[in-house]
């Protein structure tokens, strides 16, 4: 396969961009003290694959993957009501990046830690969004980043559930 002239140059430009340029800003979040059932509901309704977990002060405690939550939800229903999101988080500090770091740095971190998504923190250390491997691939392919304002981002805890849209492809009625 022949390489396009300038293709490496374009890749280098994308890798030199900041994480803020290619990350998704619309991220549904959940509080560390919410139940795993609420986490599953948020993932289902938002259609997200990753769910950032935040502490009461707004700082990021970690990132849950849909598969991790699905496995936890396979437990008997009686035990699920008491299972909290923070119990699913690993005991070590999560891998994360800051908005001003480069895409190359984020890609290296993803590769080293074998994750496909990273929480992104702003200058104050608060969650600014999520950067996924798909975001990096889209940037390399020249696709524009879909940004949403902070006003449209649903936030946990469960009081937000009634306001979330039904999951994609759902043909029933939304929860009132």
PASEBA-1860 file (N, C-alpha, C; in nm, 3 decimals):
! residues 176
1> XXXXXXXX> 0.085/-0.118/0.000/0.000/0.000/0.000/0.089/0.124/0.000 ~ 0.062/0.213/-0.092/0.141/0.335/-0.101/0.096/0.436/0.003 ~ 0.192/0.507/0.056/0.160/0.611/0.153/0.133/0.741/0.078 ~ 0.029/0.809/0.119/-0.006/0.937/0.059/0.102/1.039/0.091 ~ 0.140/1.123/-0.006/0.236/1.228/0.027/0.176/1.320/0.132 ~ 0.254/1.348/0.232/0.208/1.440/0.338/0.127/1.371/0.447 ~ 0.101/1.239/0.432/0.021/1.169/0.533/0.090/1.170/0.669 ~ 0.220/1.145/0.670/0.293/1.146/0.797/0.291/1.286/0.857
9> XXXXXXXX> 0.302/1.386/0.773/0.298/1.524/0.821/0.164/1.551/0.889 ~ 0.053/1.507/0.829/-0.079/1.527/0.888/-0.095/1.453/1.018 ~ -0.042/1.332/1.026/-0.047/1.256/1.150/0.030/1.327/1.260 ~ 0.147/1.380/1.225/0.228/1.451/1.322/0.155/1.575/1.374 ~ 0.082/1.643/1.285/0.006/1.761/1.328/-0.101/1.722/1.428 ~ -0.172/1.613/1.402/-0.277/1.568/1.495/-0.215/1.529/1.629 ~ -0.106/1.456/1.626/-0.042/1.412/1.751/0.015/1.528/1.831 ~ 0.045/1.639/1.766/0.098/1.757/1.834/-0.013/1.846/1.890
17> XXXXXXXX> -0.137/1.823/1.849/-0.249/1.903/1.900/-0.271/1.873/2.047 ~ -0.344/1.962/2.113/-0.375/1.939/2.255/-0.493/1.844/2.266 ~ -0.501/1.780/2.379/-0.612/1.690/2.409/-0.744/1.766/2.398 ~ -0.746/1.892/2.441/-0.867/1.973/2.436/-0.921/1.986/2.294 ~ -0.833/1.978/2.194/-0.876/1.992/2.054/-0.950/1.871/2.001 ~ -0.927/1.754/2.058/-0.987/1.633/2.002/-1.078/1.556/2.097 ~ -1.081/1.594/2.224/-1.163/1.520/2.321/-1.311/1.552/2.307 ~ -1.391/1.465/2.364/-1.535/1.488/2.374/-1.562/1.565/2.503
25> XXXXXXXX> -1.637/1.670/2.492/-1.667/1.746/2.613/-1.798/1.703/2.676 ~ -1.884/1.639/2.600/-2.011/1.595/2.655/-1.993/1.459/2.721 ~ -1.984/1.459/2.853/-1.965/1.334/2.926/-2.067/1.327/3.038 ~ -2.141/1.217/3.041/-2.231/1.190/3.152/-2.143/1.141/3.265 ~ -2.163/1.192/3.385/-2.082/1.152/3.500/-2.169/1.089/3.607 ~ -2.103/1.025/3.701/-2.174/0.965/3.815/-2.093/0.990/3.941 ~ -2.161/1.004/4.051/-2.097/1.026/4.180/-2.044/0.894/4.235 ~ -1.935/0.901/4.313/-1.874/0.781/4.370/-1.968/0.703/4.460
33> XXXXXXXX> -2.066/0.770/4.520/-2.154/0.701/4.615/-2.285/0.652/4.553 ~ -2.300/0.662/4.422/-2.420/0.609/4.355/-2.410/0.457/4.343 ~ -2.523/0.395/4.317/-2.524/0.249/4.301/-2.483/0.209/4.160 ~ -2.442/0.085/4.148/-2.405/0.030/4.018/-2.526/0.028/3.925 ~ -2.646/0.010/3.980/-2.767/0.012/3.897/-2.787/0.149/3.832 ~ -2.760/0.255/3.905/-2.770/0.389/3.848/-2.664/0.406/3.740 ~ -2.546/0.353/3.763/-2.439/0.360/3.662/-2.484/0.292/3.533 ~ -2.544/0.174/3.546/-2.590/0.102/3.426/-2.699/0.183/3.354
41> XXXXXXXX> -2.789/0.239/3.430/-2.897/0.319/3.369/-2.840/0.439/3.294 ~ -2.742/0.506/3.353/-2.679/0.620/3.286/-2.610/0.577/3.156 ~ -2.540/0.465/3.161/-2.473/0.415/3.041/-2.574/0.379/2.933 ~ -2.682/0.313/2.972/-2.785/0.274/2.876/-2.853/0.395/2.813 ~ -2.893/0.488/2.893/-2.966/0.603/2.841/-2.878/0.699/2.760 ~ -2.753/0.711/2.799/-2.666/0.804/2.727/-2.604/0.741/2.603 ~ -2.599/0.608/2.599/-2.534/0.542/2.487/-2.383/0.547/2.497 ~ -2.331/0.589/2.611/-2.187/0.602/2.630/-2.124/0.466/2.659
49> XXXXXXXX> -1.997/0.457/2.631/-1.923/0.336/2.662/-1.841/0.355/2.790 ~ -1.816/0.480/2.826/-1.736/0.511/2.944/-1.813/0.606/3.034 ~ -1.795/0.589/3.163/-1.866/0.671/3.260/-1.766/0.725/3.363 ~ -1.734/0.856/3.353/-1.645/0.915/3.453/-1.712/0.918/3.591 ~ -1.634/0.885/3.692/-1.682/0.885/3.830/-1.620/1.006/3.899 ~ -1.705/1.087/3.963/-1.657/1.209/4.027/-1.684/1.206/4.177 ~ -1.594/1.271/4.249/-1.609/1.287/4.394/-1.700/1.406/4.420 ~ -1.747/1.421/4.543/-1.834/1.535/4.575/-1.773/1.671/4.543
57> XXXXXXXX> -1.640/1.682/4.547/-1.576/1.810/4.517/-1.557/1.833/4.367 ~ -1.605/1.739/4.284/-1.597/1.754/4.139/-1.472/1.694/4.077 ~ -1.383/1.641/4.159/-1.260/1.581/4.107/-1.289/1.438/4.058 ~ -1.214/1.397/3.957/-1.235/1.267/3.895/-1.174/1.156/3.980 ~ -1.256/1.054/4.009/-1.209/0.939/4.087/-1.170/0.823/3.996 ~ -1.215/0.825/3.872/-1.183/0.716/3.780/-1.280/0.714/3.663 ~ -1.270/0.608/3.585/-1.350/0.592/3.465/-1.399/0.449/3.458 ~ -1.530/0.432/3.453/-1.587/0.298/3.440/-1.613/0.267/3.294
65> XXXXXXXX> -1.591/0.144/3.256/-1.620/0.096/3.123/-1.754/0.022/3.128 ~ -1.830/0.029/3.020/-1.960/-0.037/3.011/-1.947/-0.186/3.048 ~ -1.842/-0.252/3.001/-1.824/-0.395/3.028/-1.807/-0.422/3.177 ~ -1.732/-0.336/3.247/-1.713/-0.353/3.391/-1.846/-0.345/3.465 ~ -1.927/-0.248/3.426/-2.056/-0.230/3.491/-2.148/-0.347/3.458 ~ -2.145/-0.395/3.333/-2.230/-0.508/3.293/-2.195/-0.633/3.373 ~ -2.066/-0.658/3.394/-2.024/-0.773/3.472/-2.075/-0.760/3.616 ~ -2.062/-0.642/3.673/-2.110/-0.619/3.810/-2.261/-0.638/3.819
73> XXXXXXXX> -2.333/-0.601/3.714/-2.479/-0.613/3.714/-2.525/-0.757/3.697 ~ -2.433/-0.849/3.669/-2.468/-0.990/3.657/-2.485/-1.055/3.795 ~ -2.450/-0.983/3.900/-2.465/-1.033/4.037/-2.614/-1.042/4.071 ~ -2.649/-1.118/4.172/-2.790/-1.126/4.213/-2.846/-0.987/4.244 ~ -2.971/-0.965/4.205/-3.035/-0.834/4.218/-3.032/-0.782/4.362 ~ -3.047/-0.869/4.458/-3.051/-0.825/4.599/-2.920/-0.758/4.639 ~ -2.808/-0.804/4.584/-2.680/-0.745/4.621/-2.650/-0.617/4.544 ~ -2.717/-0.597/4.432/-2.688/-0.479/4.349/-2.731/-0.349/4.412
81> XXXXXXXX> -2.839/-0.351/4.490/-2.887/-0.226/4.549/-2.787/-0.168/4.648 ~ -2.700/-0.251/4.703/-2.600/-0.201/4.798/-2.462/-0.181/4.737 ~ -2.442/-0.224/4.613/-2.311/-0.212/4.549/-2.291/-0.070/4.496 ~ -2.187/-0.004/4.543/-2.160/0.134/4.505/-2.057/0.142/4.394 ~ -2.064/0.249/4.318/-1.975/0.272/4.205/-1.829/0.269/4.248 ~ -1.797/0.330/4.363/-1.657/0.336/4.406/-1.598/0.198/4.431 ~ -1.681/0.098/4.453/-1.632/-0.038/4.473/-1.583/-0.100/4.342 ~ -1.623/-0.046/4.229/-1.578/-0.096/4.099/-1.448/-0.032/4.054
89> XXXXXXXX> -1.412/0.079/4.116/-1.290/0.148/4.076/-1.167/0.075/4.126 ~ -1.061/0.072/4.046/-0.938/0.006/4.093/-0.879/0.082/4.212 ~ -0.801/0.011/4.292/-0.741/0.071/4.411/-0.631/0.171/4.382 ~ -0.581/0.173/4.259/-0.473/0.266/4.225/-0.529/0.392/4.159 ~ -0.447/0.491/4.152/-0.485/0.618/4.090/-0.512/0.597/3.941 ~ -0.620/0.654/3.888/-0.652/0.631/3.747/-0.557/0.707/3.653 ~ -0.537/0.650/3.535/-0.462/0.720/3.431/-0.550/0.833/3.381 ~ -0.493/0.951/3.366/-0.569/1.066/3.317/-0.476/1.164/3.249
97> XXXXXXXX> -0.535/1.255/3.173/-0.457/1.358/3.105/-0.519/1.494/3.133 ~ -0.442/1.597/3.103/-0.489/1.734/3.119/-0.516/1.794/2.981 ~ -0.606/1.892/2.976/-0.647/1.951/2.849/-0.531/2.005/2.767 ~ -0.425/2.053/2.832/-0.315/2.116/2.758/-0.210/2.016/2.710 ~ -0.220/1.888/2.751/-0.123/1.789/2.706/-0.150/1.749/2.561 ~ -0.050/1.692/2.497/-0.064/1.659/2.355/-0.136/1.526/2.336 ~ -0.191/1.512/2.217/-0.255/1.387/2.179/-0.152/1.274/2.180 ~ -0.030/1.304/2.140/0.077/1.203/2.143/0.096/1.150/2.285
105> XXXXXXXX> 0.102/1.241/2.383/0.117/1.200/2.522/0.000/1.110/2.564 ~ -0.122/1.150/2.529/-0.241/1.072/2.564/-0.237/0.934/2.499 ~ -0.199/0.929/2.370/-0.191/0.801/2.299/-0.085/0.711/2.363 ~ 0.029/0.768/2.401/0.133/0.691/2.470/0.081/0.635/2.602 ~ 0.009/0.719/2.677/-0.046/0.677/2.806/-0.149/0.566/2.787 ~ -0.234/0.580/2.686/-0.333/0.476/2.657/-0.263/0.345/2.624 ~ -0.158/0.353/2.546/-0.085/0.234/2.506/-0.017/0.168/2.626 ~ 0.048/0.246/2.709/0.119/0.193/2.826/0.025/0.131/2.929
113> XXXXXXXX> -0.089/0.193/2.950/-0.184/0.146/3.052/-0.289/0.051/2.996 ~ -0.286/0.031/2.863/-0.379/-0.059/2.794/-0.525/-0.023/2.820 ~ -0.555/0.107/2.807/-0.692/0.155/2.817/-0.729/0.222/2.685 ~ -0.859/0.232/2.660/-0.901/0.296/2.536/-0.973/0.428/2.560 ~ -0.967/0.477/2.684/-1.026/0.607/2.716/-0.959/0.664/2.840 ~ -0.951/0.796/2.843/-0.890/0.865/2.957/-0.978/0.981/3.000 ~ -0.996/1.000/3.131/-1.060/1.122/3.178/-0.967/1.239/3.149 ~ -1.024/1.353/3.114/-0.945/1.473/3.084/-0.978/1.577/3.190
121> XXXXXXXX> -0.874/1.632/3.251/-0.893/1.732/3.356/-0.860/1.871/3.304 ~ -0.932/1.971/3.357/-0.903/2.109/3.321/-0.792/2.164/3.409 ~ -0.766/2.294/3.397/-0.657/2.357/3.470/-0.676/2.350/3.621 ~ -0.802/2.338/3.667/-0.832/2.332/3.809/-0.837/2.189/3.862 ~ -0.811/2.091/3.776/-0.814/1.952/3.818/-0.951/1.889/3.816 ~ -1.046/1.958/3.757/-1.183/1.905/3.748/-1.204/1.839/3.612 ~ -1.298/1.749/3.607/-1.325/1.676/3.483/-1.371/1.771/3.373 ~ -1.303/1.766/3.259/-1.338/1.850/3.144/-1.401/1.768/3.032
129> XXXXXXXX> -1.381/1.638/3.034/-1.435/1.551/2.929/-1.365/1.417/2.930 ~ -1.382/1.345/2.819/-1.322/1.213/2.804/-1.255/1.209/2.667 ~ -1.136/1.152/2.662/-1.066/1.130/2.536/-1.064/0.980/2.512 ~ -1.115/0.937/2.396/-1.117/0.795/2.363/-1.024/0.768/2.245 ~ -0.990/0.642/2.229/-0.911/0.603/2.113/-0.987/0.638/1.985 ~ -1.118/0.627/1.988/-1.200/0.662/1.872/-1.188/0.811/1.840 ~ -1.175/0.895/1.941/-1.156/1.039/1.918/-1.024/1.065/1.845 ~ -0.921/0.992/1.885/-0.790/1.010/1.821/-0.795/0.962/1.676
137> XXXXXXXX> -0.858/0.848/1.654/-0.870/0.796/1.518/-0.951/0.892/1.431 ~ -1.059/0.946/1.485/-1.140/1.043/1.410/-1.059/1.166/1.375 ~ -0.976/1.214/1.467/-0.892/1.330/1.439/-0.790/1.298/1.330 ~ -0.732/1.179/1.335/-0.637/1.137/1.232/-0.705/1.126/1.096 ~ -0.833/1.089/1.096/-0.910/1.077/0.972/-0.961/1.212/0.923 ~ -0.940/1.316/1.001/-0.982/1.450/0.961/-1.126/1.483/0.992 ~ -1.189/1.404/1.078/-1.329/1.431/1.114/-1.334/1.536/1.224 ~ -1.433/1.626/1.217/-1.444/1.730/1.321/-1.489/1.671/1.454
145> XXXXXXXX> -1.446/1.732/1.561/-1.483/1.690/1.696/-1.622/1.743/1.727 ~ -1.704/1.658/1.788/-1.837/1.701/1.829/-1.830/1.755/1.970 ~ -1.845/1.885/1.981/-1.840/1.950/2.113/-1.980/1.991/2.152 ~ -2.010/1.982/2.280/-2.137/2.030/2.333/-2.107/2.121/2.449 ~ -2.197/2.214/2.472/-2.176/2.306/2.584/-2.201/2.234/2.715 ~ -2.147/2.289/2.821/-2.162/2.229/2.954/-2.308/2.224/2.996 ~ -2.391/2.314/2.944/-2.532/2.317/2.981/-2.606/2.193/2.934 ~ -2.559/2.128/2.828/-2.629/2.012/2.774/-2.576/1.881/2.830
153> XXXXXXXX> -2.473/1.884/2.914/-2.418/1.761/2.968/-2.497/1.715/3.089 ~ -2.561/1.597/3.083/-2.630/1.546/3.200/-2.529/1.510/3.308 ~ -2.563/1.529/3.431/-2.475/1.496/3.543/-2.549/1.400/3.636 ~ -2.475/1.316/3.706/-2.534/1.231/3.808/-2.535/1.315/3.936 ~ -2.602/1.282/4.036/-2.664/1.159/4.073/-2.800/1.134/4.008 ~ -2.871/1.037/4.066/-2.990/0.984/4.003/-3.101/1.086/3.981 ~ -3.095/1.202/4.042/-3.198/1.303/4.019/-3.201/1.346/3.873 ~ -3.094/1.316/3.800/-3.087/1.352/3.659/-3.158/1.251/3.571
161> XXXXXXXX> -3.175/1.129/3.618/-3.230/1.022/3.535/-3.358/1.059/3.462 ~ -3.456/1.122/3.527/-3.577/1.155/3.451/-3.552/1.250/3.334 ~ -3.448/1.332/3.340/-3.421/1.427/3.233/-3.340/1.373/3.118 ~ -3.284/1.254/3.134/-3.203/1.197/3.027/-3.293/1.146/2.915 ~ -3.248/1.158/2.792/-3.325/1.103/2.682/-3.319/0.951/2.685 ~ -3.418/0.884/2.625/-3.410/0.738/2.619/-3.290/0.696/2.537 ~ -3.242/0.575/2.559/-3.126/0.527/2.485/-3.157/0.523/2.336 ~ -3.050/0.530/2.257/-3.064/0.530/2.113/-3.137/0.405/2.065
169> XXXXXXXX> -3.229/0.423/1.973/-3.301/0.311/1.916/-3.416/0.261/2.003 ~ -3.436/0.319/2.121/-3.541/0.277/2.211/-3.675/0.323/2.157 ~ -3.771/0.233/2.150/-3.900/0.266/2.090/-4.011/0.285/2.194 ~ -3.982/0.264/2.320/-4.082/0.281/2.424/-4.092/0.428/2.464 ~ -4.150/0.453/2.580/-4.164/0.589/2.628/-4.051/0.621/2.726 ~ -4.016/0.747/2.733/-3.912/0.791/2.825/-3.964/0.789/2.968 ~ -3.874/0.775/3.062/-3.912/0.782/3.203/-3.952/0.925/3.233 ~ -4.070/0.943/3.298/-4.115/1.081/3.325/-4.026/1.153/3.423
END
